[in-house]
Amino acid sequence: MGEREDAYFILMEWGLRFAVEYIIVDLKYSADRVSHLVRSSGRTRVIGQYLSRDEDPWRWDEDARMIEYNRAKSLGCDMVRFVRATSKASDNDSVREFVNRIETIPDHLPIIAYNLGENGRPSLVANKIFTPVTHPIMNTTVSKSQIRQFLPTASEAMQALYQMRVLDPLHFYHLGASVFYSLSPAMHTAAYQVCGMSNDFQSLQVSSLEDIHRIIQDQNFGGAAITQPFKVQILSRIAAKSYHAKAIGAVNTLLPLRIFQNSSPLDGSTESLLRQANQRCKAGPITVRFILFRVFCGFFHCTTSSDIIL
C-alpha cells in the first residue's frame, strides 16, 4: 500500500493548500500519516472515515466500532464517519443504536453514520450531519457508482423526513396591518414544493400584538415575518435582544425556540446551535420566541441575527 498511500496523502495535502472547510481522511491508513495531516490542517476540519463498500461480517454493535471511534478521537479528528454496505433493513436500527451510544459519551465527536444500499436508505435519511444526496439529473445517467445509485435527491430526503415524522409540517406567516400586497406566500409555497417540505405560508392581517401572540401559540407555528406597525411595538415583548436589534430598535422576524437549557442559545457554541437547529422543523410547546431582525427565509429556516422574546 506504500505508493498508493503516498499518493493519497499528497492529494490530501494539496486539498489543505486550498484551505477547504472540511476534508475526509480514510482511517485505514497509518496513524502517523493521519496525525501529520491533522496537525497540518490549520482551520480545515478533519473528518475521519471508516468505509466498507462490501457487506461483510461487520456489525454496528461490535466493540470494534467503539475502538475505531476512539482511534479517530485520539488521532485528533474533528468528526468521524462510519459508512457500510448492507442488504438488511434491520441494520438501520443497529446504526441508530450505535449513534445513540456515541452521543451519550461526554465531549463526544460529532458522528456521521449510515448504511449503503437499497435497504440502507432510511439510515442515510435519518443521519443528521452531512447527509449525502444526489441531483435529479444524476438519476438519468446510465452509469452509476455503487454509492451514488442509492442516494436520494435533497427533495426526496426531505420528504422522507416528513413521512417518518422526524420533521413536522409547520405554519409560517406574514403578519401586519396591511399585507395584501405580499408575494411571500407564493414564493415560499413554491420553495416548499421544490425542497420537498410540507409547510405552508400565508399572509394575515393583524391589528394588535395580542393577535400575533394568539397566532404564535399554535404548536405548529414555524415563524413569521413582521411588518408595520409592529416592528417597533413588538420590542416590548422581547426579553433578550441581539446587539443589532438593540442598535436598530426594531425586529422583523419571529422564529420559535422549543428548547431552552441553562446555556444561552445565543452563546454561539456548536452544541447550542446544533440543539436549536435540530428543533427548528419540529412542532411542540414554545419555550421562548426567537426574533431575527434582518433576513428571513422560511423554507430554509435561514437567518442572520437573533433575539429572544418571551
C-alpha positions in Angstrom: 0.0 0.0 0.0 3.1 2.2 0.2 2.9 4.0 -3.2 -0.8 4.3 -3.0 -0.7 5.7 0.5 1.9 8.2 -0.5 -0.2 9.4 -3.5 -3.3 9.6 -1.2 -1.7 11.9 1.3 -0.1 14.0 -1.3 -3.6 14.6 -2.6 -4.8 15.3 0.9 -2.1 17.9 1.4 -3.0 19.6 -1.8 -6.6 19.8 -0.5 -5.3 21.6 2.6 -3.5 24.1 0.5 -6.8 25.2 -0.9 -8.0 25.9 2.6 -11.1 23.8 2.3 -13.6 23.9 5.2 -13.7 20.1 5.6 -11.5 17.2 4.4 -12.2 13.5 4.7 -9.3 11.1 5.5 -9.6 7.4 5.3 -8.6 5.9 8.6 -7.4 2.6 7.1 -4.1 4.3 6.6 -1.3 4.6 9.2 -1.8 6.6 12.3 1.4 8.6 11.8 0.2 9.8 8.4 -3.2 10.7 9.6 -1.8 12.5 12.7 0.5 14.5 10.5 -2.4 15.5 8.3 -4.4 16.6 11.3 -1.5 18.7 12.7 -1.2 20.4 9.3 -4.9 21.0 8.8 -5.0 24.6 10.3 -8.6 25.7 10.2 -9.7 22.9 8.0 -11.9 20.4 9.9 -10.8 16.8 9.5 -13.4 14.0 9.2 -12.0 10.6 9.9 -13.8 7.9 7.8 -14.3 4.2 8.0 -15.9 2.9 4.8 -16.9 -0.6 3.9 -18.2 -0.9 0.4 -18.9 -4.6 0.7 -21.2 -6.4 3.0 -19.1 -8.5 5.3 -19.2 -9.8 8.9 -19.2 -6.2 10.2 -21.8 -5.2 12.8 -22.7 -1.9 14.3 -22.8 -3.4 17.8 -19.3 -4.8 17.8 -16.7 -3.5 20.2 -14.5 -2.8 17.1 -16.8 0.1 16.2 -16.0 1.8 19.6 -12.3 1.1 19.2 -12.4 2.7 15.8 -14.3 5.7 17.2 -11.7 6.1 20.0 -8.9 5.8 17.4 -10.4 8.7 15.4 -10.6 10.8 18.5 -7.1 10.0 19.6 -5.8 11.0 16.2 -7.3 14.4 16.6 -10.2 14.2 14.1 -12.9 16.8 14.4 -15.6 14.3 13.3 -15.9 10.6 12.5 -17.9 9.0 9.7 -18.9 5.3 9.5 -20.4 4.0 6.2 -21.1 0.4 5.4 -22.9 -1.5 2.7 -25.9 -3.7 3.8 -28.8 -5.6 2.5 -30.6 -5.9 5.8 -33.2 -3.4 6.9 -32.5 -4.3 10.5 -29.1 -2.7 10.2 -30.9 0.7 10.2 -32.0 0.1 13.8 -28.4 -1.0 14.7 -26.8 2.1 13.3 -29.3 4.3 15.3 -28.4 2.5 18.5 -24.7 2.9 17.7 -25.1 6.7 17.2 -27.2 6.9 20.4 -24.4 5.1 22.2 -21.8 7.5 20.9 -23.9 10.6 21.8 -24.1 9.5 25.5 -20.3 9.9 25.8 -19.3 13.3 27.3 -17.5 15.5 24.8 -18.1 13.0 22.0 -17.1 13.8 18.4 -19.9 14.7 16.0 -20.7 11.4 14.3 -21.9 10.6 10.8 -23.2 7.0 10.4 -25.4 5.3 7.8 -25.8 2.2 5.7 -25.4 2.0 1.9 -27.7 0.0 -0.3 -31.4 0.0 -1.2 -32.4 -1.2 2.3 -30.0 1.3 3.9 -31.7 4.5 2.7 -33.7 5.1 5.9 -30.5 5.3 8.0 -29.0 7.7 5.4 -32.0 9.9 5.5 -32.1 9.8 9.3 -28.4 10.9 9.5 -28.1 14.5 10.9 -24.7 15.7 9.7 -23.5 15.9 6.1 -26.1 13.5 4.6 -25.1 12.9 1.0 -27.7 13.5 -1.7 -27.7 13.4 -5.5 -29.2 15.7 -8.1 -32.2 14.7 -10.2 -30.2 14.9 -13.4 -27.7 12.3 -12.0 -30.6 9.8 -11.8 -30.9 9.9 -15.5 -27.3 8.8 -16.2 -26.8 5.2 -17.4 -23.7 4.5 -15.4 -23.9 5.0 -11.7 -21.4 4.4 -9.0 -22.0 1.8 -6.3 -22.7 4.5 -3.8 -24.5 7.2 -5.8 -27.2 4.9 -7.2 -28.7 4.6 -3.7 -28.6 8.3 -2.8 -31.8 10.3 -2.6 -32.2 13.8 -4.0 -32.4 16.6 -1.4 -36.1 16.8 -2.0 -36.7 13.1 -1.6 -34.6 13.1 1.6 -36.7 15.9 3.0 -40.0 14.3 2.0 -38.8 11.1 3.8 -38.1 13.0 7.0 -41.7 14.3 7.0 -43.1 10.9 6.2 -41.1 9.4 9.0 -42.4 12.1 11.4 -38.8 13.2 12.1 -40.0 16.7 10.9 -43.4 18.2 11.4 -45.4 20.4 9.0 -45.3 23.9 10.2 -47.2 27.1 9.6 -45.4 30.3 8.5 -46.9 33.8 8.3 -46.5 37.3 7.1 -48.2 39.5 9.8 -49.0 43.2 9.7 -51.7 45.8 9.4 -51.5 45.7 5.5 -50.1 42.6 3.9 -52.4 42.1 0.9 -49.5 43.1 -1.5 -47.1 40.4 -0.3 -45.7 37.9 -2.7 -44.3 35.9 0.2 -47.0 33.2 0.2 -46.4 32.4 -3.5 -42.6 32.5 -3.1 -42.4 30.3 0.0 -45.1 27.8 -1.2 -43.1 27.3 -4.5 -39.9 26.8 -2.5 -41.5 24.3 -0.1 -42.6 22.3 -3.1 -39.2 22.3 -4.7 -37.5 21.4 -1.4 -39.9 18.6 -0.5 -41.2 20.4 2.6 -44.7 20.0 4.0 -45.0 23.5 5.4 -47.5 26.3 4.4 -47.2 30.1 4.3 -49.9 32.7 4.4 -50.4 36.4 4.9 -52.6 37.5 7.7 -53.8 41.0 8.7 -53.4 41.6 12.4 -54.5 44.7 14.4 -52.6 44.2 17.7 -49.8 42.4 19.5 -52.4 40.2 21.1 -53.4 38.9 17.6 -49.7 38.0 17.0 -49.5 36.4 20.4 -52.5 34.2 19.7 -51.1 33.0 16.4 -47.8 32.0 17.8 -49.4 29.8 20.5 -50.1 27.2 17.8 -47.8 24.2 18.5 -47.2 24.0 14.7 -46.1 27.7 14.5 -42.9 27.8 12.5 -42.2 31.5 12.1 -43.4 34.9 10.9 -42.3 37.9 9.0 -43.4 41.1 10.9 -44.3 44.3 9.1 -45.6 47.7 10.1 -46.7 48.9 12.6 -45.4 46.1 14.8 -41.6 46.1 14.1 -41.1 48.5 17.0 -44.1 47.7 19.1 -43.1 44.1 19.5 -39.9 45.1 21.2 -42.0 45.4 24.4 -42.3 41.6 24.4 -38.6 40.9 24.0 -36.7 39.7 27.0 -33.3 39.5 25.3 -32.1 41.2 22.2 -29.2 40.9 19.8 -26.7 43.7 19.5 -28.2 44.6 16.1 -31.8 44.7 17.4 -30.7 47.0 20.3 -28.9 49.3 17.8 -31.8 49.4 15.3 -34.7 49.4 17.8 -36.8 47.1 15.6 -37.2 43.5 14.6 -39.0 41.9 11.6 -38.9 38.1 12.0 -40.2 35.7 14.7 -38.9 32.1 14.9 -39.8 29.8 17.8 -37.4 28.1 20.2 -38.8 24.9 21.7 -35.8 24.1 24.0 -34.0 26.4 26.3 -31.5 25.0 28.7 -29.1 26.6 31.2 -26.7 27.7 28.4 -28.0 30.6 26.3 -28.9 29.8 22.7 -27.0 32.9 21.8 -23.7 31.7 23.3 -22.6 30.7 19.8 -21.3 27.3 20.8 -21.6 24.5 18.3 -23.6 22.3 20.7 -26.2 25.1 21.5 -26.6 26.0 17.8 -26.9 22.3 16.9 -29.6 21.8 19.6 -31.6 24.7 18.2 -31.2 23.7 14.6 -32.3 20.1 15.3 -35.6 21.5 16.8 -36.2 24.1 14.1 -38.6 21.9 12.0 -40.4 20.3 14.9 -43.7 21.1 16.4 -44.4 21.4 20.1 -44.8 23.9 23.0 -42.8 27.0 22.6 -40.5 27.9 25.5 -39.3 31.2 24.1 -39.5 33.0 20.7 -36.5 33.6 18.5 -36.5 37.0 16.8 -34.4 37.8 13.7 -34.5 41.3 12.6 -32.9 41.3 9.2 -33.2 38.3 6.8 -35.9 35.6 6.9 -36.1 32.7 4.6 -38.9 30.5 5.9 -38.4 27.5 3.7 -34.8 27.0 4.5 -35.1 28.5 8.1 -32.0 30.6 7.3 -31.5 33.9 9.1 -28.6 36.2 10.1 -29.1 37.7 13.6 -31.2 36.8 16.5 -33.0 37.9 19.7 -35.4 36.1 22.1 -38.8 37.2 23.3 -41.0 35.5 25.9 
